[in-house]
Amino acid sequence: MKTQNIIQEKSFLFAIRIVNTYKYLNNEKKEFVLSKQLLRSGTSISANLEEALGGQSTADFVAKLSISYKEAREPLYWIRLLHATDYLSEQARESLTNDCEELCKIMSKHWSQQRKTAT
């Protein structure tokens, strides 16, 4: 349960960072297309995780956590693309990437542990 709270908190904080990055990209850089993709993918991690935490069984939880993990990979692409096209600085890219990769590692580890328990 403690690990779930860590994942829940970190994914929510990441979603906040993504919303703030989206606002920056819209207001300062006048970028409206790629930033929307980042917003959708970056906030869906936490939303899918919340759904997993409400799973009706361990198998349901593991399945939904798996979806959340796969969703966590997508923002990495948009972050990389926004950096490569000069919308995000190297510092912003590195910071967002590190946070996203940390989420992926935590979820992957927890997902593996839960799969072993479920079988």
LINUR-V698576 format. One record per residue. N is the residue number from 1. OMEGA is omega as a letter, one per 40 degrees, with the letter a starting at -180 (none if undefined). BURIAL is 1 if it has 16 or more other ideal C-beta (glycine too) atoms within 10 Angstrom, else 0. Layout:
BEGIN
N	OMEGA	BURIAL
N	OMEGA	BURIAL
END
This chain:
BEGIN
1	i	0
2	i	0
3	i	0
4	i	0
5	i	0
6	i	0
7	a	1
8	a	0
9	a	0
10	i	1
11	i	1
12	i	1
13	i	0
14	i	1
15	i	1
16	i	0
17	i	1
18	i	1
19	i	0
20	i	0
21	i	1
22	i	1
23	i	0
24	a	0
25	i	1
26	a	0
27	a	0
28	a	0
29	a	0
30	i	0
31	a	1
32	a	0
33	a	0
34	a	1
35	i	1
36	i	0
37	i	1
38	i	1
39	a	1
40	a	0
41	a	1
42	i	1
43	a	1
44	a	1
45	a	1
46	i	1
47	i	0
48	i	1
49	i	1
50	i	0
51	i	0
52	a	1
53	i	1
54	a	0
55	a	0
56	i	0
57	i	0
58	i	0
59	i	0
60	i	0
61	a	1
62	a	1
63	a	1
64	i	1
65	i	1
66	i	1
67	i	0
68	i	1
69	i	1
70	i	0
71	a	1
72	i	1
73	a	0
74	a	1
75	i	1
76	i	1
77	a	0
78	i	1
79	i	1
80	a	0
81	i	0
82	i	1
83	a	1
84	i	0
85	i	0
86	i	0
87	i	1
88	i	1
89	i	0
90	a	0
91	i	0
92	i	1
93	a	1
94	a	0
95	i	0
96	i	1
97	i	1
98	i	0
99	a	1
100	i	1
101	i	0
102	i	0
103	i	1
104	a	1
105	i	0
106	a	1
107	i	1
108	i	0
109	a	0
110	i	1
111	i	1
112	i	0
113	a	0
114	i	1
115	i	0
116	i	0
117	a	0
118	a	0
119	none	0
END
